[in-house]
Amino acid sequence: MARKKGSSEFKDFDDRVQRLRTAASLPGTEPQTPDRTKYGGAGVQVGIELFAGVVGGGLIGYGLDRWLETWPLLFVVFFFLGAAAGTLNAYRHIRRATFGADQERPK
């Protein structure tokens, strides 16, 4: 069962933990997980977005070309569409990492 923040079942326990932390001069919050975007996670995600777009578009174009026997027309078209989609996704990820989800973005 998932714990609901502020539920009455754990209120007594939380109060006791808070009193013990105060008595021992420990910080009152739980340790925070590190922000992955500061340690290269954003760069890896951007690379994956670009790679997936190009490969996905190329595979779709290749498959359609084999099926419709139009080589290399659809391969080239879908390759560039996939590259554009991957670039757009990478750009969106960079904007989200730069400005955060809750901050207002400049227009």
matplotlib code that plots the C-alpha trace (Angstrom):
import matplotlib.pyplot as plt

x = [0.0, 1.4, 1.9, -0.2, 1.5, 0.0, -2.2, -3.3, -1.7, 1.8, 1.3, 2.4, 5.5, 6.4, 6.0, 8.3, 10.9, 10.7, 11.2, 14.2, 15.8, 15.3, 16.9, 19.8, 20.2, 19.6, 18.1, 14.3, 14.0, 14.8, 17.8, 17.1, 17.9, 20.5, 19.2, 20.3, 20.3, 23.3, 25.4, 25.1, 21.7, 20.3, 23.1, 22.4, 18.7, 19.3, 21.5, 18.9, 16.2, 18.3, 19.4, 15.9, 14.4, 16.9, 16.9, 13.1, 12.5, 15.1, 13.6, 10.1, 11.2, 13.2, 10.3, 7.9, 10.3, 10.7, 7.0, 6.1, 9.3, 10.1, 13.7, 15.2, 12.4, 10.5, 13.7, 15.1, 11.8, 11.3, 15.0, 14.7, 11.3, 12.8, 15.8, 13.5, 11.3, 14.4, 15.8, 12.5, 12.2, 15.8, 15.1, 12.0, 14.0, 16.7, 14.1, 12.4, 15.8, 16.9, 13.7, 12.1, 8.6, 7.2, 9.0, 7.5, 9.3, 10.2, 8.4]
y = [0.0, 3.4, 5.9, 9.0, 12.2, 13.5, 10.4, 9.9, 6.4, 7.9, 11.2, 10.0, 8.3, 11.5, 13.6, 11.3, 11.3, 15.1, 15.4, 13.0, 15.0, 18.2, 16.8, 15.4, 18.6, 16.8, 18.4, 17.9, 16.9, 13.6, 13.4, 14.7, 12.7, 14.4, 16.3, 14.2, 17.1, 18.5, 15.4, 14.8, 13.1, 15.9, 15.3, 11.6, 12.2, 14.7, 12.2, 9.5, 11.7, 12.6, 9.0, 7.6, 10.1, 9.5, 5.7, 5.5, 7.6, 5.7, 2.3, 3.4, 4.8, 1.7, -0.6, 1.4, 1.5, -2.3, -2.8, -0.3, -0.8, 2.9, 2.8, 5.4, 8.0, 7.2, 6.3, 9.8, 11.5, 9.6, 9.9, 13.7, 13.7, 11.5, 13.8, 16.9, 15.1, 14.1, 17.6, 19.0, 16.6, 17.4, 21.1, 20.6, 18.6, 21.2, 24.0, 21.9, 21.3, 24.9, 26.7, 23.9, 22.7, 25.3, 28.4, 30.6, 30.3, 33.4, 33.7]
z = [0.0, -1.0, 1.7, 1.4, 2.5, 5.7, 6.3, 9.9, 10.0, 9.9, 11.6, 15.0, 13.6, 11.6, 14.8, 16.7, 13.9, 13.7, 17.5, 17.4, 14.5, 16.4, 19.5, 17.6, 15.5, 12.2, 9.2, 9.1, 5.5, 3.8, 1.6, -1.9, -5.0, -7.2, -10.2, -13.1, -15.5, -13.7, -14.2, -17.9, -17.9, -20.1, -22.7, -22.8, -23.2, -26.0, -27.8, -27.4, -28.8, -31.9, -32.5, -32.1, -34.5, -37.2, -36.8, -36.4, -39.5, -41.5, -40.6, -41.4, -44.7, -45.5, -44.7, -46.8, -49.7, -49.6, -49.4, -52.1, -54.2, -54.4, -53.2, -52.1, -52.2, -49.0, -47.1, -47.8, -46.9, -43.6, -42.7, -42.8, -41.1, -38.3, -38.0, -37.7, -35.1, -33.1, -33.2, -32.1, -29.2, -28.2, -28.3, -26.1, -23.6, -23.4, -22.9, -20.2, -18.5, -18.8, -17.6, -15.5, -15.7, -13.4, -14.6, -17.3, -20.6, -22.6, -25.9]

ax = plt.figure().add_subplot(projection="3d")
ax.plot(x, y, z, "-o")
ax.set_aspect("equal")
plt.show()
